[in-house]
Amino acid sequence: MGIDIVRIATFDGPNRFDPRPGVLAHLRASRQDGAALRAALKDAAQRIGLVIGNPRIESQQAGDAVWHEVFFVTPMPAIGAEALRYVVTLLNAQHAGDETWDADGPLWDLHKKRRATALPLPALQLMAEASARGVPSFVRDDGLIQIGYGARGYAIDPAILRERKPALRESEVGIGPPPFARSAVSSLVPWSRLGAVPVVAVSGGATSATTAAFVSRLRQQYSGVATALTASFDTARNCLIDPSAEVVVLDLDPLDLLWRGLPVEQCLVSALLNLPEELVSEAGSRDNLARALGVALLVTVPYGRAVLNADDPAILALAEYAPCPLMLIARSADHPALRSHRAAGGSALFLRQNTVVLARGPAETLVTSALNDDPWCALTVTALHLAFVEATAQ
């Protein structure tokens, strides 16, 4: 047995390993191939012209097999996955002593594919300028470059950028040295109106009812609420490009979060409400699954809010990574984490008999009484609404 590919995942957005797109692979081998994998991957990427970073290979012996977990970041994860498949085939051919296998032909094909799909330099400069301005951007399924979200978004065709002359006057270079210089078409972009509309990212298992009820409340205030339940990566991106969206609410598909990453660069409110048990084995552990489904926490803006279910220790462990104020939720006020969070002046929601109670430090306020048949759903909807109100008031 040489090296077998058990699974390859391409992350097109922030993920549990890195805030940038990348590739994750699980490989099974008959011997320690970590060093050879790393060297061959770097060589292949250089010959293809593919930018990769932070290549990490962790190896573990299990019986007669060695398991390798490979991860690296790259702006072109689909090409990166093909490059890794090439490397595995190359090493297997070398192990088998197969001198007839063509090692150069597949590399040339990948080089051509990389060049065909690469953005022109002015497009890279434009997206770099957007990043420097704190405006999210991404390449849409239709090939257009989206700058900003929803009603504060703008789309531009890369074909226009290919037609522009790359030469710049010295006065036009304002965002660092090439390739991060200001694009020649920067003046055509309405930067003053671009940005991110409020985005609420809800993750966990069976969260659609909570999200739908929350959206119903939001629509009493906003006419343009774009939303998707159990949203795949692509469906979520379609909400982000909706020009009529004043607010975007995403109930994220946990499987897509696990194996493709987060579809947003930033959000105003993030909420991790539970962990779907059926995905624990796929993730490897509850802690791994919590990190995968809780990625939105890491991209929540500092003035935003994050809602975490304190009843699950794996979710609660993410609290220390929050870049924004936290709202903890639990079924009981007696939860130790809620007590310590409140003692530090933090906000918490919990159930007391037939009521939802909001606590800010030592103070308590009755929020909802006479609950329906699902008190937990009422609590989570209330938490999302309060988090959104607090964040938008900043």
KEKE-3310 file (N, C-alpha, C; in steps of 0.2 Angstrom, whole numbers, plus 5000, padded with zeros to 4 digits):
npx = (5004:5003:5000:4984:4971:4959:4950:4947:4945:4939:4941:4932:4931:4933:4939:4940:4954:4960:4959:4958:4955:4958:4965:4961:4966:4964:4975:4980:4993:5007:5018:5029:5027:5028:5038:5042:5029:5027:5038:5036:5024:5027:5036:5028:5018:5026:5030:5018:5014:5006:5001:5004:5002:5008:5009:5004:5008:5002:5006:5001:5003:4994:4991:4996:4996:4999:4992:4989:4986:4984:4986:4984:4985:4977:4974:4967:4958:4953:4961:4972:4968:4968:4982:4987:4982:4989:5002:5001:4999:5011:5021:5016:5019:5033:5036:5032:5042:5039:5044:5038:5028:5021:5027:5027:5017:5004:5007:5009:4996:4989:4996:4991:4978:4977:4982:4971:4961:4965:4963:4965:4979:4974:4962:4965:4972:4962:4953:4962:4963:4950:4950:4959:4952:4943:4932:4922:4925:4923:4924:4911:4899:4895:4906:4909:4916:4912:4910:4908:4892:4875:4864:4874:4883:4893:4896:4908:4915:4928:4932:4933:4943:4954:4955:4960:4974:4989:4998:5002:5001:5012:5005:4994:4996:4992:4990:5001:5015:5016:5008:4998:4995:4985:4971:4970:4957:4951:4946:4933:4925:4912:4917:4913:4900:4900:4901:4898:4882:4871:4875:4869:4874:4869:4872:4873:4863:4847:4842:4833:4820:4821:4829:4819:4809:4815:4818:4806:4802:4812:4807:4797:4803:4812:4812:4819:4825:4836:4837:4841:4838:4846:4857:4867:4885:4885:4872:4871:4880:4873:4863:4871:4874:4862:4855:4845:4845:4845:4848:4855:4852:4858:4855:4865:4871:4877:4885:4891:4898:4907:4915:4917:4919:4916:4904:4905:4915:4914:4903:4889:4882:4884:4880:4881:4872:4870:4876:4876:4874:4876:4886:4898:4907:4912:4919:4928:4929:4919:4924:4932:4921:4914:4923:4923:4910:4909:4916:4911:4911:4924:4925:4916:4912:4921:4912:4900:4889:4890:4882:4882:4879:4879:4877:4883:4899:4909:4905:4905:4919:4923:4922:4932:4939:4931:4930:4921:4908:4900:4885:4878:4869:4858:4849:4846:4848:4857:4869:4886:4895:4887:4885:4898:4900:4891:4895:4906:4900:4894:4881:4867:4855:4842:4831:4818:4807:4792:4797:4807:4822:4832:4849:4859:4874:4871:4858:4841:4829:4813:4809:4801:4785:4773:4776:4777:4775:4789:4800:4814:4817:4810:4818:4831:4827:4824:4837:4844:4837:4839:4853:4855:4849:4856:4869:4867:4864:4876)
npy = (4994:5011:5028:5032:5043:5048:5058:5074:5091:5107:5122:5137:5148:5157:5145:5131:5130:5141:5158:5160:5154:5137:5120:5104:5088:5071:5057:5040:5030:5018:5020:5032:5047:5060:5071:5069:5072:5085:5091:5088:5094:5108:5109:5106:5116:5127:5125:5125:5138:5141:5149:5145:5143:5141:5127:5112:5096:5083:5068:5051:5036:5021:5005:4996:5006:5023:5039:5054:5071:5084:5101:5117:5134:5143:5154:5148:5136:5125:5122:5119:5107:5098:5099:5093:5080:5076:5076:5065:5055:5055:5052:5039:5033:5034:5027:5014:5012:5016:5021:5025:5033:5049:5063:5077:5081:5082:5092:5103:5104:5108:5120:5128:5128:5135:5147:5150:5152:5162:5178:5194:5205:5219:5216:5208:5219:5227:5220:5219:5232:5234:5226:5233:5244:5238:5232:5219:5206:5195:5182:5179:5166:5169:5174:5187:5201:5203:5217:5222:5219:5215:5228:5237:5234:5230:5226:5220:5217:5206:5206:5219:5223:5217:5223:5235:5246:5241:5250:5262:5279:5287:5294:5286:5275:5268:5259:5251:5241:5234:5217:5225:5237:5252:5248:5251:5254:5259:5271:5270:5263:5265:5268:5275:5272:5258:5243:5232:5226:5223:5207:5191:5177:5161:5145:5127:5113:5109:5122:5130:5133:5142:5152:5156:5161:5172:5180:5183:5192:5202:5207:5215:5227:5229:5231:5225:5210:5198:5181:5164:5147:5133:5135:5132:5135:5141:5146:5155:5164:5169:5176:5187:5194:5200:5215:5221:5219:5224:5219:5203:5187:5171:5155:5143:5128:5115:5105:5110:5120:5113:5106:5115:5128:5145:5156:5170:5185:5193:5197:5204:5198:5183:5166:5151:5138:5124:5107:5096:5079:5069:5073:5073:5062:5064:5076:5072:5075:5082:5094:5098:5099:5109:5120:5121:5124:5135:5145:5158:5166:5170:5180:5190:5206:5218:5227:5220:5206:5190:5174:5161:5144:5139:5127:5117:5110:5110:5120:5131:5132:5140:5153:5161:5165:5175:5190:5200:5207:5195:5185:5173:5159:5148:5134:5135:5146:5143:5138:5137:5144:5154:5161:5166:5173:5183:5189:5195:5206:5202:5198:5187:5174:5165:5151:5152:5143:5146:5156:5168:5175:5189:5193:5205:5207:5208:5212:5207:5204:5201:5194:5187:5179:5165:5155:5146:5129:5126:5131:5133:5136:5149:5155:5156:5163:5175:5178:5180:5191:5201:5202:5207:5219:5226:5226:5233:5246:5251)
npz = (5000:4996:4996:5001:4997:5008:5011:5004:5007:5002:5007:5005:5012:5028:5041:5052:5054:5048:5045:5031:5014:5010:5010:5015:5019:5022:5023:5021:5024:5021:5027:5035:5027:5028:5027:5014:5007:5011:5004:4991:4989:4990:4980:4968:4969:4967:4954:4947:4949:4960:4974:4990:5008:5025:5026:5034:5041:5050:5058:5062:5069:5067:5070:5057:5048:5043:5047:5039:5042:5032:5029:5021:5016:5003:4989:4979:4981:4974:4964:4972:4979:4968:4965:4976:4975:4963:4969:4978:4968:4962:4972:4975:4962:4962:4974:4969:4959:4946:4931:4920:4921:4918:4924:4921:4912:4919:4928:4919:4914:4925:4928:4917:4919:4931:4927:4918:4927:4936:4943:4936:4938:4941:4947:4959:4965:4968:4976:4987:4991:4995:5006:5014:5017:5025:5019:5014:5002:4987:4975:4964:4960:4947:4941:4943:4953:4969:4980:4996:5005:5002:5001:5002:4993:4978:4961:4950:4934:4930:4917:4913:4920:4915:4903:4906:4906:4915:4920:4932:4939:4950:4960:4961:4968:4982:4992:4998:4991:4974:4973:4979:4976:4973:4962:4944:4941:4953:4955:4949:4957:4969:4983:4995:4998:5001:5010:5024:5026:5041:5046:5052:5058:5061:5069:5071:5075:5068:5069:5061:5065:5075:5069:5059:5066:5072:5061:5057:5067:5064:5052:5055:5057:5047:5029:5020:5022:5019:5019:5023:5026:5033:5026:5012:5007:4995:4993:5004:5000:4989:4996:5001:4990:4987:4981:4987:5000:5017:5029:5032:5036:5041:5042:5045:5035:5044:5039:5028:5034:5041:5031:5020:5025:5031:5024:5025:5028:5038:5052:5061:5071:5079:5082:5091:5094:5097:5095:5082:5084:5074:5067:5074:5074:5061:5062:5071:5084:5098:5102:5090:5081:5087:5085:5071:5068:5075:5069:5064:5076:5077:5067:5070:5072:5082:5089:5089:5093:5101:5103:5114:5118:5134:5140:5134:5135:5125:5117:5125:5128:5118:5121:5126:5115:5109:5100:5104:5114:5124:5125:5135:5135:5144:5151:5165:5178:5187:5182:5182:5174:5169:5181:5184:5173:5174:5186:5181:5175:5163:5150:5151:5147:5153:5158:5169:5177:5169:5161:5151:5156:5157:5161:5167:5173:5190:5189:5185:5172:5167:5152:5143:5146:5149:5140:5124:5118:5117:5126:5125:5112:5112:5120:5113:5102:5108:5113:5101:5095:5105:5105:5092:5093:5103:5096:5084:5090:5093)
capx = (5000:5006:4996:4977:4967:4953:4946:4950:4940:4942:4938:4932:4931:4936:4938:4943:4961:4963:4953:4959:4953:4963:4964:4962:4966:4966:4978:4982:4999:5010:5024:5030:5028:5026:5043:5041:5023:5028:5043:5033:5019:5030:5039:5022:5015:5030:5030:5011:5013:5001:5003:5002:5005:5007:5008:5005:5006:5002:5005:4999:5003:4988:4992:5001:4995:5001:4987:4992:4982:4987:4982:4988:4980:4979:4968:4964:4958:4951:4968:4976:4966:4971:4989:4988:4981:4995:5008:5000:5000:5018:5024:5015:5023:5040:5037:5032:5047:5036:5047:5034:5022:5023:5026:5027:5011:4999:5009:5008:4989:4987:4998:4987:4971:4978:4982:4965:4956:4967:4961:4970:4982:4970:4957:4969:4973:4955:4951:4967:4961:4944:4952:4963:4947:4938:4926:4922:4924:4924:4922:4904:4898:4895:4913:4909:4919:4907:4913:4903:4887:4868:4862:4880:4888:4894:4899:4912:4917:4935:4934:4934:4950:4959:4956:4963:4982:4991:5003:4999:5005:5014:5000:4988:4998:4991:4989:5007:5018:5012:5002:4993:4994:4978:4970:4969:4950:4949:4942:4927:4921:4909:4919:4910:4893:4901:4903:4894:4875:4872:4874:4868:4876:4867:4875:4871:4859:4840:4841:4829:4814:4824:4830:4813:4805:4819:4817:4799:4802:4816:4804:4793:4807:4816:4808:4824:4829:4838:4838:4841:4838:4850:4860:4874:4890:4883:4865:4873:4883:4868:4860:4875:4874:4856:4856:4839:4846:4847:4850:4856:4851:4860:4855:4870:4871:4883:4889:4895:4903:4912:4919:4918:4920:4911:4904:4906:4921:4913:4896:4887:4880:4885:4876:4881:4866:4870:4881:4872:4877:4878:4893:4903:4912:4915:4923:4933:4927:4915:4928:4933:4915:4912:4927:4921:4903:4909:4920:4908:4912:4930:4924:4911:4915:4922:4906:4895:4888:4890:4878:4885:4875:4884:4876:4888:4906:4913:4903:4907:4926:4925:4921:4939:4941:4927:4932:4916:4904:4896:4878:4878:4862:4857:4842:4846:4852:4862:4875:4892:4898:4883:4886:4904:4900:4887:4899:4911:4896:4892:4874:4865:4848:4841:4824:4816:4800:4789:4799:4814:4825:4839:4853:4865:4877:4867:4851:4837:4823:4808:4808:4795:4782:4768:4780:4774:4778:4796:4803:4821:4816:4808:4824:4836:4825:4825:4844:4846:4834:4842:4860:4855:4847:4862:4874:4865:4864:4883)
capy = (5000:5017:5033:5033:5049:5046:5064:5081:5096:5113:5128:5143:5154:5155:5138:5130:5130:5147:5163:5161:5148:5132:5113:5099:5081:5065:5052:5034:5028:5012:5022:5039:5051:5067:5075:5069:5075:5092:5094:5087:5099:5114:5109:5106:5122:5132:5124:5127:5145:5142:5152:5141:5145:5137:5119:5108:5089:5080:5061:5047:5029:5017:4999:4995:5012:5030:5043:5060:5076:5089:5107:5123:5139:5145:5158:5144:5129:5119:5120:5116:5100:5095:5098:5087:5073:5075:5074:5058:5050:5056:5048:5032:5031:5034:5021:5008:5012:5016:5026:5027:5038:5056:5068:5084:5083:5084:5099:5108:5105:5112:5127:5131:5129:5140:5153:5152:5154:5167:5185:5199:5209:5224:5213:5207:5225:5230:5216:5221:5239:5233:5223:5238:5248:5235:5230:5212:5205:5189:5181:5176:5161:5171:5177:5194:5202:5207:5221:5224:5215:5217:5235:5241:5230:5233:5220:5222:5212:5206:5207:5226:5224:5214:5228:5241:5246:5240:5255:5267:5285:5286:5296:5282:5269:5270:5253:5247:5240:5229:5218:5228:5244:5253:5246:5257:5255:5260:5277:5268:5260:5270:5266:5279:5268:5251:5240:5226:5227:5218:5200:5187:5170:5156:5139:5122:5108:5110:5129:5133:5136:5148:5158:5159:5166:5178:5184:5186:5198:5207:5210:5221:5233:5230:5228:5221:5205:5192:5175:5157:5142:5127:5138:5130:5140:5145:5149:5160:5170:5173:5181:5192:5199:5203:5222:5224:5217:5229:5214:5196:5182:5165:5149:5139:5121:5113:5100:5114:5124:5108:5104:5120:5134:5150:5160:5177:5187:5197:5197:5208:5194:5176:5162:5144:5136:5117:5103:5090:5073:5065:5076:5073:5057:5066:5081:5069:5075:5087:5100:5100:5101:5116:5125:5121:5127:5142:5150:5164:5169:5174:5185:5194:5213:5220:5230:5215:5202:5183:5170:5154:5139:5137:5121:5112:5112:5111:5127:5136:5133:5145:5160:5164:5168:5180:5197:5205:5205:5188:5183:5166:5156:5141:5132:5137:5152:5140:5136:5140:5148:5160:5165:5169:5178:5189:5192:5200:5211:5200:5197:5180:5173:5158:5149:5151:5140:5147:5163:5169:5180:5192:5195:5209:5207:5205:5214:5202:5207:5196:5196:5183:5174:5161:5152:5140:5122:5125:5136:5134:5140:5156:5158:5157:5168:5181:5180:5183:5198:5206:5203:5211:5226:5229:5227:5239:5252:5254)
capz = (5000:4996:5000:4999:4999:5012:5010:5003:5008:5000:5011:5001:5017:5035:5043:5059:5054:5046:5042:5024:5011:5010:5008:5021:5017:5027:5019:5024:5020:5023:5030:5036:5021:5030:5024:5006:5005:5011:4999:4984:4988:4989:4973:4964:4969:4963:4946:4944:4950:4965:4980:4996:5014:5031:5025:5040:5041:5056:5056:5068:5068:5069:5068:5051:5044:5046:5045:5038:5041:5028:5028:5018:5014:4996:4987:4974:4985:4970:4961:4977:4980:4962:4966:4981:4971:4959:4973:4980:4963:4960:4977:4974:4957:4964:4978:4965:4954:4939:4928:4914:4923:4916:4930:4919:4909:4924:4931:4914:4913:4931:4927:4912:4923:4936:4923:4915:4932:4940:4942:4933:4943:4944:4952:4965:4969:4970:4982:4992:4993:4999:5013:5018:5019:5029:5015:5012:4994:4985:4968:4964:4955:4940:4939:4945:4960:4974:4985:5000:5006:5001:4998:5002:4989:4971:4957:4944:4929:4929:4910:4912:4923:4910:4897:4908:4906:4922:4922:4936:4941:4957:4964:4961:4972:4989:4997:4998:4985:4970:4970:4983:4974:4971:4955:4940:4941:4959:4955:4947:4963:4974:4990:5000:5000:5001:5016:5025:5030:5046:5045:5058:5057:5066:5067:5075:5072:5069:5071:5057:5068:5079:5064:5055:5071:5073:5055:5057:5071:5061:5047:5058:5057:5041:5023:5016:5025:5015:5023:5020:5031:5032:5020:5009:5006:4989:4995:5008:4996:4985:5000:5002:4984:4985:4981:4991:5007:5022:5034:5030:5042:5038:5046:5041:5035:5048:5035:5023:5038:5042:5025:5015:5028:5032:5018:5026:5030:5044:5054:5066:5077:5078:5087:5090:5098:5099:5091:5079:5086:5068:5063:5079:5071:5055:5064:5075:5091:5099:5102:5083:5078:5090:5082:5064:5068:5078:5066:5064:5082:5076:5062:5073:5073:5089:5092:5088:5099:5100:5108:5115:5123:5139:5142:5130:5137:5119:5114:5130:5128:5113:5124:5127:5108:5107:5099:5105:5120:5124:5128:5136:5136:5147:5154:5172:5181:5192:5178:5185:5169:5169:5187:5184:5167:5177:5191:5178:5171:5156:5149:5150:5146:5155:5159:5176:5176:5162:5159:5149:5160:5155:5167:5165:5180:5196:5188:5181:5169:5164:5145:5140:5150:5146:5134:5120:5120:5116:5129:5122:5105:5113:5123:5108:5097:5112:5113:5094:5095:5110:5103:5086:5095:5106:5091:5080:5093:5094)
cpx = (5004:5003:4989:4974:4960:4948:4950:4944:4943:4938:4938:4931:4934:4934:4941:4950:4964:4958:4953:4957:4959:4961:4965:4962:4968:4969:4980:4988:5002:5016:5024:5032:5028:5031:5043:5035:5024:5033:5040:5028:5021:5033:5033:5019:5019:5030:5023:5010:5007:5004:5000:5005:5004:5005:5009:5003:5007:5001:5004:4999:4997:4989:4998:5000:4997:4996:4990:4986:4986:4983:4987:4983:4982:4973:4964:4963:4956:4957:4972:4975:4969:4979:4991:4987:4986:5001:5007:5001:5008:5022:5023:5019:5030:5041:5036:5037:5044:5039:5043:5029:5025:5021:5025:5020:5006:5001:5008:5000:4987:4990:4994:4980:4972:4979:4975:4960:4958:4964:4966:4973:4978:4965:4960:4970:4967:4953:4956:4965:4955:4945:4955:4957:4942:4932:4927:4922:4925:4922:4916:4904:4898:4901:4914:4913:4914:4911:4908:4897:4880:4868:4869:4885:4888:4898:4903:4915:4924:4937:4936:4941:4955:4960:4960:4971:4984:4996:4999:5004:5007:5009:4994:4990:4997:4990:4995:5009:5014:5013:4997:4993:4987:4977:4968:4961:4947:4944:4934:4922:4919:4911:4915:4903:4894:4903:4899:4887:4876:4870:4874:4869:4874:4869:4873:4867:4852:4839:4836:4823:4816:4825:4824:4809:4809:4818:4811:4799:4806:4812:4798:4796:4810:4812:4813:4828:4830:4840:4838:4842:4842:4854:4867:4878:4887:4877:4867:4876:4878:4864:4864:4876:4867:4856:4850:4840:4849:4850:4850:4856:4853:4859:4859:4870:4877:4887:4894:4900:4909:4917:4920:4920:4915:4911:4904:4913:4920:4905:4895:4885:4881:4882:4878:4877:4867:4875:4877:4876:4880:4884:4899:4909:4915:4920:4929:4932:4922:4918:4930:4927:4913:4917:4925:4915:4903:4914:4918:4910:4919:4930:4919:4915:4916:4916:4899:4893:4888:4886:4880:4880:4880:4883:4880:4895:4910:4911:4906:4915:4928:4925:4927:4941:4937:4930:4927:4912:4900:4890:4878:4871:4862:4850:4841:4850:4858:4868:4881:4895:4893:4884:4893:4904:4896:4891:4904:4907:4893:4884:4873:4858:4847:4833:4823:4808:4797:4791:4806:4817:4832:4842:4858:4869:4872:4859:4848:4831:4819:4807:4802:4792:4777:4771:4775:4776:4785:4799:4811:4821:4815:4814:4830:4834:4826:4832:4846:4844:4838:4850:4860:4853:4853:4868:4873:4865:4871:4885)
cpy = (5006:5022:5033:5039:5047:5052:5070:5086:5103:5118:5134:5149:5152:5148:5137:5130:5137:5152:5164:5154:5143:5125:5109:5092:5076:5059:5046:5031:5022:5014:5030:5043:5058:5072:5075:5072:5083:5095:5093:5092:5106:5115:5110:5113:5128:5131:5126:5134:5146:5144:5148:5144:5141:5130:5116:5101:5086:5072:5057:5040:5025:5010:4999:5002:5018:5035:5050:5065:5082:5095:5113:5128:5141:5149:5154:5137:5123:5117:5117:5109:5096:5094:5093:5080:5071:5073:5067:5053:5050:5051:5041:5029:5030:5028:5014:5007:5012:5022:5028:5032:5045:5061:5075:5086:5085:5091:5104:5109:5109:5119:5131:5132:5134:5147:5155:5154:5160:5174:5189:5203:5215:5222:5211:5213:5228:5226:5218:5227:5238:5230:5228:5243:5245:5233:5223:5211:5198:5188:5177:5170:5163:5174:5184:5195:5206:5210:5224:5219:5218:5224:5239:5238:5233:5227:5223:5216:5212:5207:5214:5227:5222:5219:5234:5240:5245:5246:5260:5273:5284:5289:5291:5276:5271:5265:5248:5245:5234:5222:5221:5235:5245:5252:5252:5258:5257:5266:5276:5265:5265:5268:5269:5275:5261:5249:5234:5228:5222:5211:5196:5180:5165:5149:5134:5117:5110:5117:5133:5137:5142:5154:5161:5163:5172:5183:5187:5192:5204:5211:5215:5227:5235:5227:5223:5216:5199:5186:5168:5152:5136:5129:5135:5136:5145:5149:5155:5166:5173:5178:5188:5197:5202:5211:5225:5223:5222:5225:5207:5192:5175:5160:5144:5132:5119:5108:5105:5118:5119:5107:5109:5127:5139:5155:5168:5179:5191:5197:5201:5204:5187:5172:5154:5141:5128:5114:5097:5084:5069:5067:5075:5068:5060:5072:5078:5069:5081:5094:5102:5102:5108:5121:5126:5125:5134:5147:5157:5169:5173:5180:5190:5201:5215:5223:5226:5211:5194:5179:5163:5150:5137:5130:5115:5115:5114:5118:5132:5137:5138:5152:5164:5167:5173:5187:5202:5203:5199:5188:5176:5164:5149:5140:5134:5142:5149:5138:5140:5145:5155:5164:5169:5175:5184:5192:5197:5205:5209:5199:5189:5180:5166:5157:5149:5149:5142:5154:5163:5175:5182:5195:5199:5211:5205:5207:5208:5206:5201:5198:5193:5179:5170:5158:5147:5133:5121:5131:5138:5138:5147:5159:5160:5163:5175:5183:5183:5190:5203:5207:5208:5218:5230:5231:5233:5246:5255:5259)
cpz = (5000:5000:4997:5001:5002:5011:5009:5003:5006:5003:5007:5006:5023:5037:5050:5059:5052:5044:5035:5021:5011:5009:5014:5018:5022:5022:5024:5020:5024:5027:5031:5030:5022:5026:5017:5004:5005:5006:4992:4983:4987:4982:4967:4963:4966:4956:4943:4945:4955:4971:4986:5002:5020:5030:5032:5039:5047:5055:5062:5066:5071:5066:5062:5047:5047:5043:5045:5038:5038:5027:5025:5016:5007:4993:4981:4977:4980:4966:4966:4979:4974:4963:4971:4979:4967:4963:4976:4974:4961:4965:4976:4968:4958:4969:4974:4960:4947:4936:4921:4915:4921:4921:4928:4916:4913:4927:4926:4913:4919:4931:4922:4915:4928:4933:4921:4921:4936:4938:4940:4939:4946:4949:4958:4969:4971:4976:4988:4995:4997:5006:5017:5020:5023:5026:5013:5005:4993:4978:4968:4959:4948:4937:4941:4952:4964:4979:4989:5000:5005:4998:4998:4998:4982:4968:4952:4940:4929:4922:4909:4915:4918:4904:4899:4908:4913:4924:4926:4937:4948:4962:4965:4966:4979:4994:4997:4991:4981:4974:4974:4982:4973:4963:4951:4939:4948:4959:4952:4952:4968:4981:4995:5003:5001:5008:5017:5029:5036:5044:5051:5055:5062:5064:5072:5071:5073:5072:5066:5060:5072:5074:5060:5060:5072:5067:5055:5062:5068:5056:5049:5058:5050:5035:5019:5020:5021:5020:5020:5026:5029:5026:5018:5008:5000:4990:4999:5004:4991:4989:5001:4996:4982:4986:4986:4998:5012:5028:5031:5036:5039:5043:5042:5041:5039:5044:5030:5028:5040:5037:5020:5018:5028:5026:5019:5029:5037:5046:5060:5072:5075:5083:5086:5096:5101:5094:5088:5080:5080:5065:5068:5076:5065:5057:5068:5082:5092:5099:5095:5080:5081:5086:5075:5064:5071:5075:5065:5070:5080:5071:5064:5074:5080:5093:5091:5094:5097:5105:5108:5120:5128:5142:5139:5132:5131:5116:5119:5130:5123:5115:5125:5120:5106:5106:5101:5111:5119:5127:5129:5137:5140:5150:5161:5174:5185:5188:5181:5180:5169:5176:5187:5178:5170:5182:5188:5174:5165:5156:5148:5150:5149:5156:5166:5175:5169:5159:5156:5153:5157:5161:5164:5172:5185:5194:5184:5178:5166:5157:5142:5145:5146:5139:5130:5122:5119:5119:5127:5116:5107:5116:5118:5103:5101:5112:5106:5093:5099:5107:5097:5088:5098:5101:5087:5083:5095:5089)
residu = (MET:GLY:ILE:ASP:ILE:VAL:ARG:ILE:ALA:THR:PHE:ASP:GLY:PRO:ASN:ARG:PHE:ASP:PRO:ARG:PRO:GLY:VAL:LEU:ALA:HIS:LEU:ARG:ALA:SER:ARG:GLN:ASP:GLY:ALA:ALA:LEU:ARG:ALA:ALA:LEU:LYS:ASP:ALA:ALA:GLN:ARG:ILE:GLY:LEU:VAL:ILE:GLY:ASN:PRO:ARG:ILE:GLU:SER:GLN:GLN:ALA:GLY:ASP:ALA:VAL:TRP:HIS:GLU:VAL:PHE:PHE:VAL:THR:PRO:MET:PRO:ALA:ILE:GLY:ALA:GLU:ALA:LEU:ARG:TYR:VAL:VAL:THR:LEU:LEU:ASN:ALA:GLN:HIS:ALA:GLY:ASP:GLU:THR:TRP:ASP:ALA:ASP:GLY:PRO:LEU:TRP:ASP:LEU:HIS:LYS:LYS:ARG:ARG:ALA:THR:ALA:LEU:PRO:LEU:PRO:ALA:LEU:GLN:LEU:MET:ALA:GLU:ALA:SER:ALA:ARG:GLY:VAL:PRO:SER:PHE:VAL:ARG:ASP:ASP:GLY:LEU:ILE:GLN:ILE:GLY:TYR:GLY:ALA:ARG:GLY:TYR:ALA:ILE:ASP:PRO:ALA:ILE:LEU:ARG:GLU:ARG:LYS:PRO:ALA:LEU:ARG:GLU:SER:GLU:VAL:GLY:ILE:GLY:PRO:PRO:PRO:PHE:ALA:ARG:SER:ALA:VAL:SER:SER:LEU:VAL:PRO:TRP:SER:ARG:LEU:GLY:ALA:VAL:PRO:VAL:VAL:ALA:VAL:SER:GLY:GLY:ALA:THR:SER:ALA:THR:THR:ALA:ALA:PHE:VAL:SER:ARG:LEU:ARG:GLN:GLN:TYR:SER:GLY:VAL:ALA:THR:ALA:LEU:THR:ALA:SER:PHE:ASP:THR:ALA:ARG:ASN:CYS:LEU:ILE:ASP:PRO:SER:ALA:GLU:VAL:VAL:VAL:LEU:ASP:LEU:ASP:PRO:LEU:ASP:LEU:LEU:TRP:ARG:GLY:LEU:PRO:VAL:GLU:GLN:CYS:LEU:VAL:SER:ALA:LEU:LEU:ASN:LEU:PRO:GLU:GLU:LEU:VAL:SER:GLU:ALA:GLY:SER:ARG:ASP:ASN:LEU:ALA:ARG:ALA:LEU:GLY:VAL:ALA:LEU:LEU:VAL:THR:VAL:PRO:TYR:GLY:ARG:ALA:VAL:LEU:ASN:ALA:ASP:ASP:PRO:ALA:ILE:LEU:ALA:LEU:ALA:GLU:TYR:ALA:PRO:CYS:PRO:LEU:MET:LEU:ILE:ALA:ARG:SER:ALA:ASP:HIS:PRO:ALA:LEU:ARG:SER:HIS:ARG:ALA:ALA:GLY:GLY:SER:ALA:LEU:PHE:LEU:ARG:GLN:ASN:THR:VAL:VAL:LEU:ALA:ARG:GLY:PRO:ALA:GLU:THR:LEU:VAL:THR:SER:ALA:LEU:ASN:ASP:ASP:PRO:TRP:CYS:ALA:LEU:THR:VAL:THR:ALA:LEU:HIS:LEU:ALA:PHE:VAL:GLU:ALA:THR:ALA:GLN)
# end
